[in-house]
Amino acid sequence: MEKPGASSTPYFAQDSLTLTDGDRELYRRIAGGEHVTERMPELDRLLALGLIIREPLQVGRYLPVPLERAERRLLASEREALEQSVDRLGELPSLFEDLRSLSPRLNEQAANADVQWLAGVDAVNEAISNAADEASVEMLAAQPGERPRNELQKSMSRDAEALRRGVGMRTLYHVSARSNPAVRQRVDVMDPLGGQYRTRGQMFMRCVVIDRKFAVVEDHADGRPASDGGYVFRSPAICAYIADAFDLEWTRAEEWYTEAAEQETVTTQIQRTILRELCVGQDQQQIAKQLGYSSKTINVHLHNLRKRLDFQTLYQVVHWWASPAASLERELD
C-alpha cells in the first residue's frame, strides 16, 4: 500500500533535477507554512522529487521533507537508475546477436549493402580476403603506409593463387617501402608470377579495388585511423571511380625495378619526399610517422644528402632545395 504523501512516479524518471522558477516559488511558499489548495504541475513535480509530502490530517497542507533525507533518497534512486542503465547496456550485444541469428536474410542484405562500415582491421582484412578469393579480372591495391610483415605473409599465398588463376594484380607502394625487407621479398616473389609493383614519392589514398565491383577505403568522413576499420563499397559506379583514382596515381608512379636511374640524380625519391614535407612545415618526427619510418631513419636520409651536397647544416639543404639550382630535382617524382 502506498504511504501517505508518497508519489507513484520514480524520482529518476524526471527529465531534469533543475528547479524552474515556479518550482522554487511554490517550495518557498510551502516552506513558509502556506496552504496550497490548487492543483498545479509544480506541486506534482515537488512531490515526485520527494522534496515535499502531504500532511495526511489537513487538506491542502504540505510539509517540506528534511533536505538531508531528500538528498539521500534522490541519490539512491539515481544510483539505481544508473545501475539499471548499465545492466541494459550490457544486454544489448546479446540481444542483437540473438536477433541476427533469427534474421539471416537481413544479415545477407547488410553484407551486400552498397556502403558498409567495417570496424577493426580484422573485419576489413576478412572482407578483402573473401573478395580476393572470388576475383576474376583484376586486383588493385594502394598502400601508402608500412604494412606489418605478418600481414604481407598472410596475403602472399592468396594473391599468388589469384595470379595463377589469371587475375591481374597491380600494387602501389610509397617509395619508403623500397627499404622494407618484407615488401622487397614480396615483390621478388610475386613479380615473376605476374604481379606489377610501382612506387610513388608523393602520398596517396589507401585503397583496395577488386574487379571494380568491390572496394575498401579509409574513413575520409570522420577521419578515423585505418586501425579503426574502413568503408566497403559494392556499388560498381563508386568502385569504378576509386579504380580511376588509382589509375591516375599509377601513371605517375615509377616501376619497382628502376632504382639504378636514381644514380643520375642528386636526390633519391625518399629524400625528395622528406624535403617536400619539410617545406610545407612538417618536422622530422611528423614526417617519420607519416611515412612509417623512425625519426632516426629520416635523419640518416637527410644526413646522406647533406654529405653528398657538401653542406654543413640541414638549413643549407632546404635552401638549396628551394633554389633554382634544384629546379630539375623538384620536377622529379
C-alpha positions as CSV (number, residue, x, y, z in Angstrom):
1,M,0.0,0.0,0.0
2,E,1.3,3.4,-0.9
3,K,2.4,5.6,2.1
4,P,0.6,8.9,2.6
5,G,2.3,11.7,0.7
6,A,4.4,9.3,-1.4
7,S,4.5,9.7,-5.2
8,S,4.0,6.8,-7.6
9,T,6.5,8.5,-10.0
10,P,10.0,7.3,-9.5
11,Y,12.4,10.1,-8.8
12,F,14.8,9.0,-11.6
13,A,12.0,9.3,-14.2
14,Q,12.2,13.1,-14.1
15,D,13.7,14.8,-17.1
16,S,15.8,17.2,-15.1
17,L,16.6,17.9,-11.5
18,T,16.9,21.7,-12.1
19,L,14.0,23.5,-10.5
20,T,12.0,26.0,-12.5
21,D,11.2,29.5,-11.1
22,G,7.6,28.1,-10.5
23,D,9.0,25.1,-8.6
24,R,11.2,27.4,-6.4
25,E,8.4,29.8,-5.7
26,L,6.0,27.0,-4.7
27,Y,8.6,25.4,-2.5
28,R,9.3,28.8,-0.8
29,R,5.5,29.1,0.0
30,I,5.2,25.6,1.4
31,A,8.4,26.0,3.5
32,G,6.8,29.2,4.9
33,G,3.7,27.3,6.1
34,E,1.3,28.4,3.4
35,H,-1.6,26.1,2.4
36,V,-1.8,25.1,-1.3
37,T,-5.3,24.2,-2.4
38,E,-5.0,24.4,-6.2
39,R,-3.5,21.6,-8.2
40,M,-0.6,22.6,-10.4
41,P,2.3,21.0,-12.3
42,E,4.9,22.4,-9.9
43,L,3.2,20.7,-7.0
44,D,3.3,17.3,-8.8
45,R,6.9,17.8,-9.6
46,L,8.0,18.7,-6.0
47,L,6.0,15.6,-4.8
48,A,7.7,13.4,-7.4
49,L,11.1,14.6,-6.5
50,G,10.4,13.8,-2.8
51,L,11.0,17.4,-1.7
52,I,7.6,17.7,0.0
53,I,5.0,15.4,1.4
54,R,1.2,15.7,2.1
55,E,0.0,16.4,5.6
56,P,-2.5,13.5,5.9
57,L,-4.7,15.3,8.5
58,Q,-5.1,18.6,6.7
59,V,-6.3,19.1,3.2
60,G,-4.1,21.5,1.2
61,R,-1.3,21.2,3.8
62,Y,2.2,20.1,2.6
63,L,5.4,19.8,4.5
64,P,9.0,20.1,3.2
65,V,11.0,16.9,3.6
66,P,14.3,17.5,5.6
67,L,16.8,18.2,2.9
68,E,19.3,15.6,4.1
69,R,16.7,12.9,3.8
70,A,15.5,14.1,0.4
71,E,19.1,14.2,-0.8
72,R,19.8,10.6,0.3
73,R,16.6,9.3,-1.4
74,L,17.4,11.1,-4.6
75,L,21.0,9.8,-4.7
76,A,19.7,6.3,-4.0
77,S,17.1,6.5,-6.8
78,E,19.5,8.0,-9.3
79,R,22.1,5.3,-8.5
80,E,19.5,2.6,-9.0
81,A,18.6,4.2,-12.4
82,L,22.2,4.2,-13.4
83,E,22.8,0.6,-12.4
84,Q,19.7,-0.4,-14.4
85,S,21.0,1.5,-17.5
86,V,24.4,-0.2,-17.2
87,D,22.7,-3.6,-17.0
88,R,20.6,-2.8,-20.0
89,L,23.7,-1.7,-22.0
90,G,25.4,-4.9,-21.2
91,E,22.4,-6.9,-22.5
92,L,22.3,-5.0,-25.9
93,P,25.0,-7.0,-27.7
94,S,23.5,-10.4,-26.8
95,L,20.0,-9.1,-27.7
96,F,21.0,-8.1,-31.3
97,E,23.3,-11.1,-31.7
98,D,20.2,-13.2,-31.0
99,L,18.1,-11.2,-33.4
100,R,20.8,-11.6,-36.1
101,S,20.7,-15.3,-35.7
102,L,16.9,-15.2,-36.3
103,S,17.2,-12.9,-39.4
104,P,19.8,-14.5,-41.8
105,R,18.1,-12.6,-44.7
106,L,18.8,-9.3,-43.1
107,N,22.4,-10.3,-42.4
108,E,22.8,-11.1,-46.1
109,Q,21.3,-7.8,-47.1
110,A,23.7,-5.9,-44.8
111,A,26.7,-7.9,-46.2
112,N,25.7,-6.9,-49.7
113,A,24.9,-3.2,-48.9
114,D,26.4,-0.6,-51.4
115,V,28.2,1.1,-48.5
116,Q,29.2,-0.6,-45.2
117,W,31.5,0.4,-42.4
118,L,33.6,-2.4,-41.0
119,A,35.0,-1.9,-37.6
120,G,38.6,-3.1,-37.0
121,V,41.4,-4.3,-39.1
122,D,40.5,-7.9,-38.8
123,A,37.0,-7.3,-40.3
124,V,38.4,-5.3,-43.2
125,N,41.1,-7.9,-43.9
126,E,38.5,-10.7,-43.9
127,A,36.2,-8.8,-46.3
128,I,39.2,-8.2,-48.7
129,S,40.2,-11.9,-48.4
130,N,36.7,-13.1,-49.3
131,A,36.5,-10.8,-52.3
132,A,40.0,-11.8,-53.4
133,D,39.1,-15.4,-53.4
134,E,36.3,-14.6,-55.9
135,A,38.4,-12.2,-58.0
136,S,38.3,-13.0,-61.8
137,V,39.7,-9.9,-63.5
138,E,42.0,-7.5,-61.5
139,M,43.0,-6.6,-58.0
140,L,44.3,-3.1,-57.3
141,A,46.0,-2.1,-54.0
142,A,47.4,1.3,-52.9
143,Q,49.4,1.0,-49.7
144,P,50.9,4.4,-48.7
145,G,52.0,3.3,-45.2
146,E,54.1,0.5,-43.7
147,R,52.5,-3.0,-43.6
148,P,53.4,-5.4,-40.9
149,R,55.4,-8.5,-42.1
150,N,52.7,-10.9,-40.8
151,E,50.0,-9.2,-42.9
152,L,52.2,-9.4,-46.0
153,Q,52.9,-13.1,-45.4
154,K,49.3,-13.9,-44.8
155,S,48.1,-12.4,-48.1
156,M,51.0,-13.7,-50.2
157,S,49.7,-17.2,-50.9
158,R,46.2,-15.9,-51.5
159,D,47.5,-13.3,-54.0
160,A,49.8,-15.8,-55.7
161,E,46.8,-18.2,-56.2
162,A,44.9,-15.3,-57.8
163,L,47.7,-14.6,-60.2
164,R,47.8,-18.3,-61.2
165,R,44.1,-18.0,-62.0
166,G,44.9,-15.3,-64.4
167,V,43.8,-12.4,-62.2
168,G,45.7,-9.1,-62.9
169,M,47.4,-7.5,-59.9
170,R,48.8,-4.0,-59.5
171,T,50.1,-2.7,-56.2
172,L,51.2,0.8,-55.5
173,Y,53.6,1.5,-52.6
174,H,55.1,4.6,-51.2
175,V,58.8,5.0,-52.1
176,S,59.7,4.3,-48.5
177,A,58.6,0.7,-49.0
178,R,61.7,0.1,-51.1
179,S,63.8,-0.2,-47.9
180,N,61.4,-2.6,-46.2
181,P,62.8,-6.1,-46.4
182,A,59.4,-7.8,-46.1
183,V,58.0,-5.7,-49.0
184,R,61.1,-6.3,-51.2
185,Q,60.7,-10.1,-50.5
186,R,57.1,-10.0,-51.5
187,V,57.9,-8.1,-54.8
188,D,60.7,-10.6,-55.6
189,V,58.3,-13.5,-55.2
190,M,55.2,-12.0,-56.9
191,D,56.8,-10.2,-59.8
192,P,57.7,-13.4,-61.7
193,L,54.1,-14.6,-61.2
194,G,52.8,-11.5,-63.0
195,G,52.2,-9.0,-60.2
196,Q,53.1,-5.4,-61.0
197,Y,54.6,-3.0,-58.5
198,R,55.3,0.7,-58.5
199,T,56.3,3.3,-56.0
200,R,55.2,6.9,-55.6
201,G,57.2,9.7,-53.9
202,Q,54.0,11.7,-53.0
203,M,51.4,10.4,-50.5
204,F,48.2,8.9,-51.9
205,M,44.9,7.4,-50.8
206,R,44.9,3.9,-49.3
207,C,42.5,1.7,-51.1
208,V,41.8,-1.8,-52.4
209,V,39.7,-2.5,-55.5
210,I,38.7,-5.9,-56.8
211,D,37.1,-6.5,-60.2
212,R,35.8,-2.9,-60.0
213,K,32.8,-4.1,-58.0
214,F,34.4,-4.2,-54.5
215,A,36.5,-1.5,-52.9
216,V,37.8,-0.6,-49.5
217,V,39.0,2.9,-48.4
218,E,39.9,4.5,-45.1
219,D,37.4,6.8,-43.3
220,H,37.7,10.2,-45.1
221,A,34.5,11.4,-43.5
222,D,35.2,11.4,-39.7
223,G,39.0,10.8,-40.1
224,R,39.2,7.6,-38.1
225,P,42.6,5.9,-38.5
226,A,42.9,2.7,-40.6
227,S,43.3,0.7,-37.4
228,D,39.6,1.6,-36.6
229,G,38.3,-0.1,-39.8
230,G,37.3,1.0,-43.2
231,Y,34.4,1.6,-45.6
232,V,33.5,-1.2,-48.0
233,F,31.8,-0.2,-51.3
234,R,30.0,-2.7,-53.6
235,S,28.4,-0.1,-56.0
236,P,30.0,-0.6,-59.4
237,A,29.9,3.2,-60.1
238,I,31.7,4.0,-56.8
239,C,34.2,1.2,-57.3
240,A,35.0,2.4,-60.8
241,Y,35.6,5.9,-59.6
242,I,38.0,4.6,-56.9
243,A,39.8,2.5,-59.5
244,D,40.1,5.5,-61.8
245,A,41.8,7.4,-59.0
246,F,44.2,4.5,-58.5
247,D,45.0,4.5,-62.2
248,L,45.8,8.2,-62.1
249,E,48.3,7.6,-59.3
250,W,49.6,4.5,-61.1
251,T,50.6,6.5,-64.2
252,R,52.6,9.0,-62.0
253,A,54.5,6.2,-60.2
254,E,57.8,4.5,-61.1
255,E,58.3,0.9,-61.8
256,W,59.8,-1.0,-58.9
257,Y,62.9,-2.2,-60.7
258,T,64.2,1.2,-61.8
259,E,66.4,2.1,-58.8
260,A,69.5,2.4,-61.0
261,A,68.1,5.5,-62.5
262,E,68.4,7.2,-59.2
263,Q,72.2,7.4,-59.6
264,E,71.7,10.0,-62.3
265,T,70.1,12.4,-59.9
266,V,71.3,14.2,-56.8
267,T,68.4,13.1,-54.6
268,T,66.5,9.9,-54.1
269,Q,62.8,9.6,-54.1
270,I,62.6,9.3,-50.4
271,Q,64.8,12.3,-49.9
272,R,62.6,14.4,-52.2
273,T,59.6,13.3,-50.3
274,I,61.2,14.4,-47.0
275,L,62.3,17.8,-48.4
276,R,58.8,18.5,-49.8
277,E,57.3,17.8,-46.4
278,L,59.8,19.9,-44.6
279,C,59.0,22.8,-46.9
280,V,55.3,22.7,-46.1
281,G,56.0,22.9,-42.4
282,Q,56.2,19.3,-41.2
283,D,59.0,18.4,-38.7
284,Q,61.1,15.3,-39.0
285,Q,59.1,13.4,-36.3
286,Q,55.9,14.1,-38.2
287,I,57.4,13.0,-41.5
288,A,58.6,9.8,-39.9
289,K,55.2,9.0,-38.6
290,Q,53.6,9.8,-41.9
291,L,56.0,7.6,-43.9
292,G,56.1,4.7,-41.4
293,Y,59.8,5.3,-40.6
294,S,61.6,6.1,-37.4
295,S,63.0,9.6,-36.8
296,K,66.5,8.1,-37.0
297,T,65.9,6.8,-40.5
298,I,64.7,10.2,-41.7
299,N,67.8,11.8,-40.2
300,V,70.0,9.3,-42.0
301,H,68.5,10.2,-45.4
302,L,69.0,13.9,-44.7
303,H,72.5,13.3,-43.5
304,N,73.4,11.4,-46.6
305,L,72.1,14.1,-48.8
306,R,73.9,16.8,-46.8
307,K,77.2,14.9,-47.2
308,R,76.6,14.5,-51.0
309,L,76.0,18.2,-51.4
310,D,78.9,19.0,-49.1
311,F,76.8,21.2,-46.8
312,Q,77.3,21.7,-43.1
313,T,73.7,22.1,-42.0
314,L,70.2,20.9,-42.9
315,Y,69.2,24.6,-43.4
316,Q,71.6,24.7,-46.3
317,V,70.0,21.6,-47.8
318,V,66.5,23.1,-47.5
319,H,67.7,26.4,-49.0
320,W,69.3,24.5,-51.9
321,W,66.1,22.5,-52.5
322,A,64.1,25.8,-52.8
323,S,66.6,27.5,-55.0
324,P,66.8,27.5,-58.9
325,A,69.8,25.1,-58.5
326,A,67.4,22.3,-57.6
327,S,64.7,23.0,-60.1
328,L,65.3,19.8,-62.1
329,E,65.3,17.8,-58.9
330,R,62.0,19.3,-57.8
331,E,60.4,18.2,-61.1
332,L,61.1,14.5,-60.3
333,D,58.6,12.4,-58.5
